[in-house]
Structure formats: C-alpha cells, structure tokens
Amino acid sequence: MFRLQSSRVLAVDMTGDAVKAKNGSMVAYDGQMAFKKLSGGGEGVRGMVTRRLTGEQMTVMEVKGHGTCWFADRAAEINLVGLEGDKLYVESSNLLAADAGLRTGTSFTGLRGASQGTGLFTTTVEGHGQVAITSVGPAVVLRVGPQYPLTVDPGAYIAHRGDLRQTFQSGVTFRTFLGEGGGEAFQIRFEGDGLVYVQPSERDTIAGEV
C-alpha cells in the first residue's frame, strides 16, 4: 500500500481503504478520494485534550477512496516502517502517514519533551501496518542491545521501537565538548533491545544548543 515514489514523495495505493496523514501533506492524487479532518493526533478526547494541554500541535486528515495519493512534507526524506503488532514512538512533527487501521495515541516523555520544547508527550502508533516518518536527510537506524546502550542527542532523535528504557542526562551535550554549547541541555540514553531512528540534522531545542 505504501511505496516511495522518490526519497521525498510517498505514494499510497488505495482500493477503498483509508490512510491517516499529516494535514496539508497531500500533493496530488488520482481516482476518487474523500478527505476528512481528524481532531488531535491521538484517538478520542484524551488524545485531543492532551495535545492542547501540552501545546503539541498535530492536525491529521483521513484520506479514503480508490486510486493513488501522493504525500510530501517540505521536501523531507521519507522512511517506511512496517509494524507487526508492536508500537512505534515518534515525534509528532516527523509522522507523515499511517495505515488507518493503526492505533495512534500519546505517551509521556517527561524531561525529553521539555528539553526539546515539543511538549511532554510524544505520538505512539501501534498495530499491524505501515508508517511513513520524515527526517532532515536520510534517517539512520541504530540497534540497541542488552550490552550496547545508546546515547542520542534529543535534537536528532526521530523515533524508536522495541523494549527500550529511556533515561536523561543533563548538563552535557555533544557540542559542549567542542566549546559550542549554549547553556544546560540533555542527552537521551536508551537501554534494552530495540531500534532508534535519528536524523543527520538537529532541530532547535529550548534547553540549550543540543
């Protein structure tokens, strides 16, 4: 159903089924399509209220019909993720599209969300189906194993999946070592067994230049 027309354009072929996508991300379509705006990034009232309280904005539309829709988001690179009953944690700004049958919701991120200025919750996508996430430059997928923890700059973090635990380290950033740090900032440490998606570019954050 999901395929890359190019590294920056997602094509979704539909035969009466539906897809959820970031509002405004549709660039073209053929066939017969119906569009419906959905409130909030999570399911139901809880997801909508949570995002309003945290200031995290995510407007989603549902596209349903017969034909092909093409999606893109500011020429960002697009990465396909196949879920097989597991859960993907992804920054809302990096979520482009997901199969309509997948469940979306919110998850508490605590310090990481505060350090990034994106709110205290991140988006979750769970079930069986495909997800398209965006990145500035081609995303890198890094494996975390029981003996191989991973430390990530929060400005480069996109998403993660698997049985992972997060802890946060403050006061030091990667740029601090180069004398380019600007105030207190954070790192994210992942332990367990899973995958972490990072982008080769750092978004601006509140807690210093990370």
Disulfide bonds with the S-S distance in Angstrom:
none
